[in-house]
Amino acid sequence: MLFRSGVAPAAGRQVTPEDIAAAEAAEAEAAVRLSQARQDLAEAAALRDRLEATIVSLAAREATAEQSAVAEAISVRDRLTRMYMLAGRPDVLLSAVGDVGGFFTRLAYLTAIADRDRQAVNQFTLIVEDLMALRGQAEQELDELAGAVAALELVAASRAAALEDAAASLAETRQAWAEQEAARSEEHTSELQSPD
């Protein structure tokens, strides 16, 4: 009889209750290890799924931010064009302005608007760059996680095979015990029936 586990008794040796207990313990340990491997695999797969969803979300936010940046840049360009065109009109020249203080106030206001517009465009650009960087990091983590998931799948398959081996060893040990006990019972019956 071939025993697949190290807990099974050696060939030719009598099977003891301790052998059965050891085979049962080996099977229970293999079951626990398989359960842990499956749990680790499920957690890694769930994390992978969340990371994939995050990447999709980041890509959508990046596209929206890019569209907003383009729209804001067009709006700023149009506003600056109007401001420069107005500044070049002869009726706005300093010599034609009766209130010099009002002219400089208006000039400061227009400069502030131009600065705010430039900051807005820069802010959108930074947001897009940050989102691109985050998406890149998430994609790198996803690649690493995909490798970890594949490794955990191999571990789970290996532990499932180990559990099958432990279960087979337990069955063989129990069978050997049953055969051994049947032989003892038969021997004992023969001794009782044989005349001295």
Backbone as a printed PyTorch tensor [residue, N CA C, xyz], in Angstrom:
tensor([[[  0.8520,  -1.1880,   0.0000],
         [  0.0000,   0.0000,   0.0000],
         [  0.8880,   1.2390,   0.0000]],

        [[  0.5860,   2.1970,  -0.8510],
         [  1.3930,   3.4080,  -1.0060],
         [  0.7780,   4.5270,  -0.1770]],

        [[  1.5450,   5.0850,   0.7650],
         [  1.0880,   6.2190,   1.5670],
         [  1.7090,   7.4780,   1.0030]],

        [[  0.9030,   8.5200,   0.7760],
         [  1.3830,   9.7430,   0.1600],
         [  1.8700,  10.7720,   1.1550]],

        [[  1.5600,  10.6230,   2.4000],
         [  1.9360,  11.6220,   3.3920],
         [  2.9950,  11.0640,   4.3190]],

        [[  3.8250,  11.9470,   4.8600],
         [  4.8640,  11.5210,   5.7770],
         [  4.3200,  11.0300,   7.1030]],

        [[  3.0230,  11.2280,   7.3720],
         [  2.4740,  10.8080,   8.6550],
         [  2.0110,   9.3650,   8.6250]],

        [[  1.9550,   8.7770,   7.4320],
         [  1.4830,   7.4000,   7.3410],
         [  2.5630,   6.4550,   7.8500]],

        [[  2.1790,   5.3180,   8.3760],
         [  3.1690,   4.3820,   8.9130],
         [  3.9910,   3.7680,   7.7910]],

        [[  5.2000,   3.3790,   8.1380],
         [  6.0670,   2.7380,   7.1570],
         [  5.5020,   1.3710,   6.8040]],

        [[  5.8670,   0.9160,   5.6110],
         [  5.3610,  -0.3730,   5.1420],
         [  5.7960,  -1.4680,   6.1120]],

        [[  4.8930,  -2.4120,   6.3870],
         [  5.1910,  -3.5150,   7.2760],
         [  5.0080,  -3.1880,   8.7510]],

        [[  4.7750,  -1.9510,   9.0640],
         [  4.5920,  -1.5240,  10.4530],
         [  3.1090,  -1.5130,  10.7660]],

        [[  2.7930,  -1.8290,  11.9910],
         [  1.3980,  -1.8310,  12.4250],
         [  0.8700,  -0.3940,  12.4930]],

        [[ -0.3720,  -0.2100,  12.0510],
         [ -1.0290,   1.0930,  12.1180],
         [ -1.5580,   1.2790,  13.5260]],

        [[ -1.3060,   2.4560,  14.0900],
         [ -1.7520,   2.7520,  15.4550],
         [ -2.7880,   3.8660,  15.4140]],

        [[ -3.5270,   4.0340,  16.5040],
         [ -4.4580,   5.1760,  16.5610],
         [ -3.7180,   6.5160,  16.4090]],

        [[ -2.4560,   6.5450,  16.8430],
         [ -1.6680,   7.7710,  16.6880],
         [ -1.4230,   8.0780,  15.2150]],

        [[ -1.2500,   7.0170,  14.3960],
         [ -1.0720,   7.2090,  12.9490],
         [ -2.3250,   7.8400,  12.3390]],

        [[ -3.4660,   7.3590,  12.7670],
         [ -4.7260,   7.9200,  12.2600],
         [ -4.8710,   9.3700,  12.7180]],

        [[ -4.5570,   9.6220,  13.9890],
         [ -4.6630,  10.9930,  14.5040],
         [ -3.7050,  11.9210,  13.7590]],

        [[ -2.5010,  11.4500,  13.4700],
         [ -1.5330,  12.2690,  12.7390],
         [ -2.0180,  12.5470,  11.3190]],

        [[ -2.5950,  11.5380,  10.6590],
         [ -3.1220,  11.7310,   9.3020],
         [ -4.3040,  12.7000,   9.3180]],

        [[ -5.1590,  12.5950,  10.3410],
         [ -6.2890,  13.5320,  10.4660],
         [ -5.7800,  14.9550,  10.6930]],

        [[ -4.7430,  15.0990,  11.5390],
         [ -4.1730,  16.4270,  11.8010],
         [ -3.5400,  17.0020,  10.5390]],

        [[ -2.8650,  16.1440,   9.7640],
         [ -2.2470,  16.6130,   8.5170],
         [ -3.3110,  17.0870,   7.5380]],

        [[ -4.4250,  16.3540,   7.4620],
         [ -5.5060,  16.7660,   6.5670],
         [ -6.1230,  18.0850,   7.0430]],

        [[ -6.3290,  18.2200,   8.3480],
         [ -6.9090,  19.4540,   8.8870],
         [ -5.9810,  20.6380,   8.6240]],

        [[ -4.6730,  20.4370,   8.8190],
         [ -3.7210,  21.5240,   8.5680],
         [ -3.7120,  21.9060,   7.0960]],

        [[ -3.7640,  20.9070,   6.2120],
         [ -3.7990,  21.1820,   4.7700],
         [ -5.0640,  21.9630,   4.4090]],

        [[ -6.1800,  21.6340,   5.0550],
         [ -7.4370,  22.3470,   4.7910],
         [ -7.3340,  23.8010,   5.2480]],

        [[ -6.7210,  24.0240,   6.4080],
         [ -6.5490,  25.3930,   6.9230],
         [ -5.6410,  26.1910,   5.9920]],

        [[ -4.5480,  25.5550,   5.5510],
         [ -3.6080,  26.2520,   4.6600],
         [ -4.2730,  26.5930,   3.3290]],

        [[ -5.0910,  25.6910,   2.8160],
         [ -5.8170,  25.9630,   1.5700],
         [ -6.8110,  27.0990,   1.7730]],

        [[ -7.5210,  27.0760,   2.8870],
         [ -8.4800,  28.1470,   3.1840],
         [ -7.7860,  29.5040,   3.2570]],

        [[ -6.6180,  29.5540,   3.9040],
         [ -5.8590,  30.8040,   4.0140],
         [ -5.3950,  31.2730,   2.6400]],

        [[ -4.9320,  30.3210,   1.8190],
         [ -4.4760,  30.6800,   0.4730],
         [ -5.6270,  31.2370,  -0.3480]],

        [[ -6.7890,  30.6270,  -0.2360],
         [ -7.9580,  31.1230,  -0.9850],
         [ -8.3900,  32.5030,  -0.4810]],

        [[ -8.2950,  32.7140,   0.8210],
         [ -8.6430,  34.0260,   1.3740],
         [ -7.6520,  35.0830,   0.8870]],

        [[ -6.3570,  34.7730,   0.9100],
         [ -5.3400,  35.7090,   0.4160],
         [ -5.5790,  36.0290,  -1.0540]],

        [[ -5.9110,  35.0010,  -1.8250],
         [ -6.1810,  35.1930,  -3.2480],
         [ -7.4090,  36.0800,  -3.4550]],

        [[ -8.4590,  35.8420,  -2.6850],
         [ -9.6850,  36.6480,  -2.8190],
         [ -9.4150,  38.1140,  -2.4600]],

        [[ -8.6280,  38.3440,  -1.4000],
         [ -8.3090,  39.7160,  -1.0080],
         [ -7.4820,  40.4140,  -2.0790]],

        [[ -6.4980,  39.7070,  -2.6320],
         [ -5.6640,  40.3010,  -3.6810],
         [ -6.4830,  40.5810,  -4.9350]],

        [[ -7.3860,  39.6730,  -5.2840],
         [ -8.2350,  39.8840,  -6.4610],
         [ -9.1780,  41.0690,  -6.2400]],

        [[ -9.7110,  41.2080,  -5.0330],
         [-10.5900,  42.3500,  -4.7330],
         [ -9.8040,  43.6620,  -4.8110]],

        [[ -8.5880,  43.6600,  -4.3010],
         [ -7.7440,  44.8520,  -4.3820],
         [ -7.4300,  45.1850,  -5.8320]],

        [[ -7.1470,  44.1440,  -6.6270],
         [ -6.8920,  44.3570,  -8.0560],
         [ -8.1120,  44.9910,  -8.7310]],

        [[ -9.2990,  44.4870,  -8.4180],
         [-10.5210,  45.0230,  -9.0150],
         [-10.7420,  46.4850,  -8.6210]],

        [[-10.4840,  46.8030,  -7.3320],
         [-10.6330,  48.1990,  -6.8880],
         [ -9.6150,  49.0970,  -7.5890]],

        [[ -8.4080,  48.5880,  -7.7630],
         [ -7.3630,  49.3700,  -8.4260],
         [ -7.7120,  49.6020,  -9.8890]],

        [[ -8.2710,  48.5990, -10.5460],
         [ -8.7070,  48.7760, -11.9350],
         [ -9.7990,  49.8430, -12.0240]],

        [[-10.7390,  49.8190, -11.0770],
         [-11.8010,  50.8300, -11.0580],
         [-11.2210,  52.2130, -10.7940]],

        [[-10.2130,  52.2920,  -9.9250],
         [ -9.5650,  53.5760,  -9.6460],
         [ -8.8790,  54.1220, -10.8870]],

        [[ -8.2350,  53.2420, -11.6450],
         [ -7.5530,  53.6790, -12.8700],
         [ -8.5690,  54.2310, -13.8680]],

        [[ -9.6960,  53.5540, -14.0080],
         [-10.7430,  54.0390, -14.9110],
         [-11.2380,  55.4070, -14.4450]],

        [[-11.4500,  55.5560, -13.1400],
         [-11.9120,  56.8300, -12.5840],
         [-10.8840,  57.9380, -12.8020]],

        [[ -9.6080,  57.6210, -12.5780],
         [ -8.5580,  58.6260, -12.7850],
         [ -8.4750,  59.0390, -14.2490]],

        [[ -8.6190,  58.0790, -15.1480],
         [ -8.5750,  58.3970, -16.5790],
         [ -9.7390,  59.3200, -16.9540]],

        [[-10.9170,  59.0590, -16.3910],
         [-12.0830,  59.9120, -16.6700],
         [-11.8680,  61.3200, -16.1140]],

        [[-11.3480,  61.3930, -14.8660],
         [-11.0850,  62.7160, -14.2780],
         [-10.0110,  63.4590, -15.0580]],

        [[ -9.0180,  62.7240, -15.5290],
         [ -7.9560,  63.3460, -16.3210],
         [ -8.5230,  63.9140, -17.6210]],

        [[ -9.3880,  63.1400, -18.2930],
         [ -9.9980,  63.6180, -19.5340],
         [-10.8460,  64.8550, -19.2780]],

        [[-11.6100,  64.8540, -18.1770],
         [-12.4340,  66.0150, -17.8340],
         [-11.5720,  67.2360, -17.5360]],

        [[-10.4980,  67.0270, -16.7870],
         [ -9.5960,  68.1390, -16.4600],
         [ -8.9160,  68.6760, -17.7110]],

        [[ -8.5480,  67.7840, -18.6310],
         [ -7.9400,  68.2480, -19.8810],
         [ -8.9270,  69.0860, -20.6770]],

        [[-10.1770,  68.6240, -20.7490],
         [-11.1990,  69.3900, -21.4690],
         [-11.4000,  70.7530, -20.8110]],

        [[-11.4300,  70.7720, -19.4810],
         [-11.5880,  72.0420, -18.7650],
         [-10.3930,  72.9480, -19.0090]],

        [[ -9.1920,  72.3770, -19.0380],
         [ -7.9870,  73.1730, -19.2740],
         [ -8.0180,  73.7820, -20.6650]],

        [[ -8.4310,  72.9850, -21.6460],
         [ -8.5080,  73.5040, -23.0210],
         [ -9.5510,  74.6130, -23.1010]],

        [[-10.7240,  74.3690, -22.5020],
         [-11.7910,  75.3810, -22.5300],
         [-11.3450,  76.6530, -21.8220]],

        [[-10.6850,  76.5160, -20.6720],
         [-10.2150,  77.6850, -19.9310],
         [ -9.1400,  78.4250, -20.7210]],

        [[ -8.2470,  77.6980, -21.3730],
         [ -7.1900,  78.3380, -22.1680],
         [ -7.7900,  79.1300, -23.3250]],

        [[ -8.8100,  78.5660, -23.9550],
         [ -9.4800,  79.2880, -25.0570],
         [-10.1600,  80.5390, -24.5230]],

        [[-10.8420,  80.4000, -23.3910],
         [-11.5230,  81.5410, -22.7820],
         [-10.5300,  82.6320, -22.3980]],

        [[ -9.3990,  82.2370, -21.8230],
         [ -8.3720,  83.2020, -21.4230],
         [ -7.7940,  83.8970, -22.6520]],

        [[ -7.5100,  83.0990, -23.6620],
         [ -6.9530,  83.6970, -24.8860],
         [ -7.9160,  84.7270, -25.4820]],

        [[ -9.2040,  84.3890, -25.5300],
         [-10.1950,  85.3230, -26.0680],
         [-10.2910,  86.5890, -25.2140]],

        [[-10.2670,  86.4040, -23.8920],
         [-10.3580,  87.5460, -22.9940],
         [ -9.1270,  88.4440, -23.1340]],

        [[ -7.9480,  87.8430, -23.2110],
         [ -6.7250,  88.6390, -23.3770],
         [ -6.7170,  89.3610, -24.7220]],

        [[ -7.2080,  88.6790, -25.7400],
         [ -7.2820,  89.3190, -27.0600],
         [ -8.1790,  90.5510, -26.9920]],

        [[ -9.3330,  90.4160, -26.3590],
         [-10.2490,  91.5640, -26.2280],
         [ -9.6000,  92.6830, -25.4110]],

        [[ -8.8960,  92.2940, -24.3360],
         [ -8.2520,  93.3090, -23.4960],
         [ -7.1930,  94.0820, -24.2800]],

        [[ -6.3690,  93.3690, -25.0430],
         [ -5.3220,  94.0440, -25.8070],
         [ -5.9180,  94.8940, -26.9270]],

        [[ -7.0070,  94.3910, -27.5110],
         [ -7.6480,  95.1840, -28.5770],
         [ -8.2340,  96.4640, -27.9930]],

        [[ -8.8540,  96.3500, -26.8110],
         [ -9.4120,  97.5360, -26.1630],
         [ -8.3000,  98.5010, -25.7430]],

        [[ -7.1900,  97.9320, -25.2710],
         [ -6.0880,  98.7900, -24.8240],
         [ -5.4920,  99.5800, -25.9820]],

        [[ -5.6060,  99.0430, -27.1840],
         [ -5.0420,  99.7390, -28.3420],
         [ -5.9770, 100.7430, -28.9820]],

        [[ -7.2050, 100.8340, -28.5070],
         [ -8.1470, 101.7890, -29.1040],
         [ -7.7310, 103.2130, -28.7560]],

        [[ -7.8760, 104.1410, -29.7180],
         [ -7.4340, 105.5210, -29.4680],
         [ -8.1850, 106.2080, -28.3330]],

        [[ -9.4320, 105.8240, -28.0740],
         [-10.1890, 106.5220, -27.0170],
         [ -9.7890, 106.0530, -25.6200]],

        [[ -8.9060, 105.0380, -25.5180],
         [ -8.4870, 104.5610, -24.2220],
         [ -7.0510, 105.0140, -23.9200]],

        [[ -6.4320, 105.6760, -24.8220],
         [ -5.0630, 106.1250, -24.6070],
         [ -4.9830, 107.0510, -23.3960]],

        [[ -3.8250, 107.0540, -22.7760],
         [ -3.6150, 107.8510, -21.5680],
         [ -3.8770, 109.3430, -21.8300]],

        [[ -3.4820, 109.7710, -22.9900],
         [ -3.6590, 111.1960, -23.2830],
         [ -5.1240, 111.5700, -23.4240]],

        [[ -5.9510, 110.5450, -23.7800],
         [ -7.3760, 110.8350, -23.9540],
         [ -8.1560, 110.6140, -22.6740]],

        [[ -7.5080, 110.0760, -21.6650],
         [ -8.2120, 109.7910, -20.4200],
         [ -8.1590, 111.0150, -19.5300]],

        [[ -9.3230, 111.4430, -19.1020],
         [ -9.3490, 112.6100, -18.2320],
         [ -8.9080, 112.2630, -16.8270]],

        [[ -9.2040, 111.0610, -16.3830],
         [ -8.8920, 110.6430, -15.0210],
         [ -7.7150, 109.6680, -15.0640]],

        [[ -6.5100, 110.1490, -14.8280],
         [ -5.3090, 109.3150, -14.8800],
         [ -5.3650, 108.2330, -13.8060]],

        [[ -5.8630, 108.5500, -12.6180],
         [ -5.9770, 107.5610, -11.5450],
         [ -6.8960, 106.4250, -11.9530]],

        [[ -7.9960, 106.7770, -12.6170],
         [ -8.9320, 105.7510, -13.0810],
         [ -8.2980, 104.8520, -14.1280]],

        [[ -7.4530, 105.4310, -14.9630],
         [ -6.7750, 104.6460, -15.9950],
         [ -5.8640, 103.6000, -15.3430]],

        [[ -5.0760, 104.0370, -14.3460],
         [ -4.1570, 103.0970, -13.7090],
         [ -4.9130, 102.0490, -12.8740]],

        [[ -6.0340, 102.4600, -12.3190],
         [ -6.8660, 101.4950, -11.6010],
         [ -7.3780, 100.4260, -12.5590]],

        [[ -7.8450, 100.8740, -13.7170],
         [ -8.3400,  99.9370, -14.7320],
         [ -7.2070,  99.0390, -15.2300]],

        [[ -6.0390,  99.6050, -15.4140],
         [ -4.8790,  98.8340, -15.8680],
         [ -4.5060,  97.7750, -14.8140]],

        [[ -4.5340,  98.1520, -13.5440],
         [ -4.2300,  97.2000, -12.4700],
         [ -5.2850,  96.0930, -12.4290]],

        [[ -6.5410,  96.4770, -12.6520],
         [ -7.6290,  95.4970, -12.6780],
         [ -7.4260,  94.4980, -13.8200]],

        [[ -7.0990,  95.0000, -15.0010],
         [ -6.8810,  94.1350, -16.1540],
         [ -5.6600,  93.2240, -15.9330]],

        [[ -4.6310,  93.7570, -15.2980],
         [ -3.4460,  92.9500, -14.9930],
         [ -3.8050,  91.8390, -14.0070]],

        [[ -4.6250,  92.1710, -13.0200],
         [ -5.0580,  91.1690, -12.0440],
         [ -5.8800,  90.0690, -12.7290]],

        [[ -6.7390,  90.4700, -13.6540],
         [ -7.5310,  89.4800, -14.3880],
         [ -6.6080,  88.5770, -15.1980]],

        [[ -5.6270,  89.1790, -15.8730],
         [ -4.6860,  88.3860, -16.6730],
         [ -3.9110,  87.4200, -15.7750]],

        [[ -3.4780,  87.8690, -14.5950],
         [ -2.7580,  86.9910, -13.6670],
         [ -3.6530,  85.8510, -13.1790]],

        [[ -4.8960,  86.1910, -12.8570],
         [ -5.8270,  85.1610, -12.4030],
         [ -6.0680,  84.1380, -13.5110]],

        [[ -6.2150,  84.6100, -14.7370],
         [ -6.4190,  83.6980, -15.8630],
         [ -5.2140,  82.7690, -16.0490]],

        [[ -4.0360,  83.3370, -15.9560],
         [ -2.8160,  82.5490, -16.1210],
         [ -2.7280,  81.4880, -15.0000]],

        [[ -3.0690,  81.8830, -13.7810],
         [ -3.0490,  80.9320, -12.6620],
         [ -4.0790,  79.8120, -12.8620]],

        [[ -5.2420,  80.1830, -13.3900],
         [ -6.2850,  79.1780, -13.6310],
         [ -5.8120,  78.1490, -14.6520]],

        [[ -5.2050,  78.6130, -15.7300],
         [ -4.7000,  77.6890, -16.7490],
         [ -3.5980,  76.8120, -16.1500]],

        [[ -2.6920,  77.4360, -15.3960],
         [ -1.6180,  76.6740, -14.7560],
         [ -2.1830,  75.6400, -13.7840]],

        [[ -3.2240,  76.0310, -13.0480],
         [ -3.8430,  75.1040, -12.0860],
         [ -4.4280,  73.8970, -12.8040]],

        [[ -5.1450,  74.1330, -13.9030],
         [ -5.7010,  73.0130, -14.6640],
         [ -4.5820,  72.1120, -15.1950]],

        [[ -3.5090,  72.7220, -15.6530],
         [ -2.3740,  71.9410, -16.1650],
         [ -1.7760,  71.0800, -15.0610]],

        [[ -1.6280,  71.6720, -13.8610],
         [ -1.0930,  70.9040, -12.7330],
         [ -2.0270,  69.7550, -12.3450]],

        [[ -3.3150,  70.0080, -12.3740],
         [ -4.2870,  68.9630, -12.0430],
         [ -4.1640,  67.8100, -13.0270]],

        [[ -4.0690,  68.1260, -14.3130],
         [ -3.9310,  67.0750, -15.3270],
         [ -2.6470,  66.2860, -15.0980]],

        [[ -1.5500,  66.9970, -14.8330],
         [ -0.2710,  66.3180, -14.6050],
         [ -0.3390,  65.4310, -13.3600]],

        [[ -0.9690,  65.9180, -12.2890],
         [ -1.1120,  65.1130, -11.0650],
         [ -1.9430,  63.8630, -11.3230]],

        [[ -3.0360,  64.0210, -12.0620],
         [ -3.8930,  62.8750, -12.3700],
         [ -3.1540,  61.8570, -13.2440]],

        [[ -2.3570,  62.3540, -14.1870],
         [ -1.5680,  61.4490, -15.0350],
         [ -0.5530,  60.6750, -14.1870]],

        [[  0.0870,  61.3820, -13.2520],
         [  1.0740,  60.7290, -12.3820],
         [  0.3960,  59.6840, -11.4950]],

        [[ -0.7590,  60.0360, -10.9330],
         [ -1.4930,  59.0810, -10.0980],
         [ -1.9110,  57.8480, -10.8980]],

        [[ -2.3840,  58.0870, -12.1230],
         [ -2.8000,  56.9630, -12.9610],
         [ -1.6010,  56.0770, -13.2940]],

        [[ -0.4630,  56.6950, -13.5690],
         [  0.7530,  55.9220, -13.8490],
         [  1.1580,  55.0640, -12.6640]],

        [[  1.1030,  55.6410, -11.4640],
         [  1.4320,  54.8700, -10.2550],
         [  0.4500,  53.7180, -10.0580]],

        [[ -0.8320,  54.0080, -10.2720],
         [ -1.8560,  52.9740, -10.0950],
         [ -1.6570,  51.8470, -11.1090]],

        [[ -1.2980,  52.1900, -12.3440],
         [ -1.0710,  51.1620, -13.3620],
         [  0.1470,  50.3090, -13.0040]],

        [[  1.1830,  50.9470, -12.4670],
         [  2.3660,  50.1870, -12.0380],
         [  2.0010,  49.2400, -10.8880]],

        [[  1.2310,  49.7510,  -9.9190],
         [  0.7880,  48.9020,  -8.8070],
         [ -0.0880,  47.7580,  -9.3080]],

        [[ -0.9140,  48.0450, -10.3270],
         [ -1.7840,  47.0070, -10.8870],
         [ -0.9460,  45.9060, -11.5330]],

        [[  0.1170,  46.2910, -12.2430],
         [  1.0000,  45.2830, -12.8460],
         [  1.6200,  44.4020, -11.7680]],

        [[  2.1020,  45.0290, -10.6880],
         [  2.7010,  44.2670,  -9.5890],
         [  1.6620,  43.3700,  -8.9300]],

        [[  0.4580,  43.9010,  -8.7550],
         [ -0.6050,  43.1390,  -8.1130],
         [ -1.0460,  41.9660,  -8.9890]],

        [[ -1.0330,  42.1640, -10.3000],
         [ -1.3900,  41.0630, -11.2020],
         [ -0.4090,  39.9060, -11.0280]],

        [[  0.8720,  40.2350, -10.8650],
         [  1.8680,  39.1950, -10.6090],
         [  1.6270,  38.4970,  -9.2810]],

        [[  1.2590,  39.2760,  -8.2700],
         [  0.9760,  38.6940,  -6.9510],
         [ -0.2520,  37.7830,  -7.0100]],

        [[ -1.2750,  38.1950,  -7.7470],
         [ -2.4850,  37.3740,  -7.8830],
         [ -2.1470,  36.0530,  -8.5750]],

        [[ -1.3230,  36.1280,  -9.6350],
         [ -0.9240,  34.9000, -10.3350],
         [ -0.1540,  33.9640,  -9.3930]],

        [[  0.7310,  34.5330,  -8.5870],
         [  1.4960,  33.7200,  -7.6280],
         [  0.5670,  33.0930,  -6.5930]],

        [[ -0.4110,  33.8610,  -6.1120],
         [ -1.3560,  33.3330,  -5.1240],
         [ -2.2390,  32.2390,  -5.7240]],

        [[ -2.5530,  32.3560,  -7.0180],
         [ -3.3200,  31.2970,  -7.6780],
         [ -2.5190,  29.9930,  -7.6920]],

        [[ -1.2170,  30.1050,  -7.9420],
         [ -0.3560,  28.9120,  -7.9230],
         [ -0.2800,  28.3130,  -6.5130]],

        [[ -0.1810,  29.1900,  -5.5040],
         [ -0.1350,  28.7110,  -4.1140],
         [ -1.4390,  27.9870,  -3.7760]],

        [[ -2.5610,  28.5680,  -4.1630],
         [ -3.8600,  27.9420,  -3.8650],
         [ -3.9730,  26.5890,  -4.5670]],

        [[ -3.5230,  26.5140,  -5.8180],
         [ -3.5750,  25.2360,  -6.5410],
         [ -2.6730,  24.2030,  -5.8670]],

        [[ -1.4980,  24.6420,  -5.4330],
         [ -0.5670,  23.7460,  -4.7490],
         [ -1.1550,  23.2370,  -3.4300]],

        [[ -1.8000,  24.1310,  -2.7000],
         [ -2.3850,  23.7290,  -1.4160],
         [ -3.6140,  22.8470,  -1.6050]],

        [[ -4.3380,  23.0550,  -2.7140],
         [ -5.4640,  22.1660,  -3.0110],
         [ -4.9440,  20.7600,  -3.2930]],

        [[ -3.8390,  20.6690,  -4.0220],
         [ -3.2350,  19.3530,  -4.2880],
         [ -2.7240,  18.7220,  -2.9920]],

        [[ -2.1400,  19.5490,  -2.1120],
         [ -1.6510,  19.0320,  -0.8230],
         [ -2.8070,  18.5010,   0.0170]],

        [[ -3.9460,  19.1820,  -0.0250],
         [ -5.1210,  18.7070,   0.7180],
         [ -5.6130,  17.3780,   0.1490]],

        [[ -5.6200,  17.2600,  -1.1700],
         [ -6.0340,  15.9900,  -1.7800],
         [ -5.1000,  14.8640,  -1.3490]],

        [[ -3.7930,  15.1440,  -1.3340],
         [ -2.8230,  14.1330,  -0.9020],
         [ -3.0400,  13.7480,   0.5590]],

        [[ -3.2790,  14.7590,   1.4090],
         [ -3.4940,  14.4880,   2.8320],
         [ -4.7660,  13.6730,   3.0340]],

        [[ -5.8160,  13.9860,   2.2700],
         [ -7.0670,  13.2350,   2.3800],
         [ -6.8690,  11.8000,   1.9100]],

        [[ -6.0990,  11.6330,   0.8270],
         [ -5.8300,  10.2810,   0.3260],
         [ -5.0020,   9.4920,   1.3400]],

        [[ -4.0200,  10.1520,   1.9530],
         [ -3.1920,   9.4880,   2.9620],
         [ -4.0280,   9.0730,   4.1660]],

        [[ -4.9460,   9.9480,   4.5780],
         [ -5.8270,   9.6080,   5.6960],
         [ -6.6980,   8.4090,   5.3420]],

        [[ -7.2300,   8.4160,   4.1300],
         [ -8.0780,   7.2900,   3.7100],
         [ -7.2720,   5.9890,   3.6840]],

        [[ -6.0310,   6.0590,   3.1830],
         [ -5.1890,   4.8690,   3.1410],
         [ -4.8390,   4.3840,   4.5520]],

        [[ -4.5610,   5.3420,   5.4480],
         [ -4.2380,   4.9670,   6.8270],
         [ -5.4430,   4.3090,   7.4930]],

        [[ -6.6130,   4.8740,   7.2800],
         [ -7.8340,   4.2770,   7.8520],
         [ -8.0940,   2.8840,   7.2550]],

        [[ -7.8500,   2.7590,   5.9480],
         [ -8.0430,   1.4600,   5.2990],
         [ -7.0730,   0.4320,   5.8760]],

        [[ -5.8090,   0.8540,   6.0530],
         [ -4.8060,  -0.0550,   6.6300],
         [ -5.2090,  -0.4530,   8.0510]],

        [[ -5.7280,   0.5120,   8.8100],
         [ -6.1940,   0.2290,  10.1710],
         [ -7.3480,  -0.7760,  10.1430]],

        [[ -8.2820,  -0.5450,   9.2330],
         [ -9.4370,  -1.4410,   9.1440],
         [ -8.9990,  -2.8490,   8.7520]],

        [[ -8.0910,  -2.9610,   7.7950],
         [ -7.6000,  -4.2710,   7.3730],
         [ -6.8510,  -4.9480,   8.5250]],

        [[ -6.0490,  -4.1600,   9.2120],
         [ -5.2800,  -4.6840,  10.3450],
         [ -6.2200,  -5.1940,  11.4320]],

        [[ -7.2450,  -4.4050,  11.7560],
         [ -8.1900,  -4.8060,  12.7970],
         [ -9.0050,  -6.0150,  12.3590]],

        [[ -9.3280,  -6.0680,  11.0700],
         [-10.0660,  -7.2380,  10.5670],
         [ -9.2010,  -8.4820,  10.6810]],

        [[ -7.9190,  -8.3780,  10.3730],
         [ -7.0020,  -9.5180,  10.4860],
         [ -6.8720,  -9.9430,  11.9470]],

        [[ -6.7680,  -8.9930,  12.8530],
         [ -6.6730,  -9.3180,  14.2890],
         [ -7.9460, -10.0260,  14.7540]],

        [[ -9.0820,  -9.4950,  14.3210],
         [-10.3580, -10.0850,  14.7210],
         [-10.4610, -11.5100,  14.2000]],

        [[-10.0450, -11.6970,  12.9640],
         [-10.0930, -13.0320,  12.3680],
         [ -9.1430, -13.9770,  13.1040]],

        [[ -7.9530, -13.4750,  13.4320],
         [ -6.9680, -14.2760,  14.1720],
         [ -7.4970, -14.6350,  15.5500]],

        [[ -8.1100, -13.6550,  16.1930],
         [ -8.6640, -13.8770,  17.5420],
         [ -9.8020, -14.8960,  17.4640]],

        [[-10.6460, -14.8080,  16.4590],
         [-11.7480, -15.7460,  16.2900],
         [-11.1980, -17.1330,  16.0320]],

        [[-10.1400, -17.1940,  15.2280],
         [ -9.5280, -18.5020,  14.9220],
         [ -8.9530, -19.1250,  16.1940]],

        [[ -8.3280, -18.3380,  17.0080],
         [ -7.7570, -18.8530,  18.2600],
         [ -8.8450, -19.3770,  19.1880]],

        [[ -9.9710, -18.6750,  19.2180],
         [-11.0650, -19.1010,  20.0940],
         [-11.7100, -20.3860,  19.5790]],

        [[-11.7310, -20.5670,  18.2920],
         [-12.4080, -21.7160,  17.7140],
         [-11.4980, -22.9630,  17.6530]],

        [[-10.1980, -22.7540,  17.6570],
         [ -9.3040, -23.9140,  17.5390],
         [ -9.1960, -24.6280,  18.9000]],

        [[ -9.3000, -25.9940,  18.8770],
         [ -9.1660, -26.7400,  20.1300],
         [ -7.6980, -26.8380,  20.5360]],

        [[ -7.4590, -26.7860,  21.8040],
         [ -6.0660, -26.8540,  22.3180],
         [ -5.6290, -28.2820,  22.4070]]])
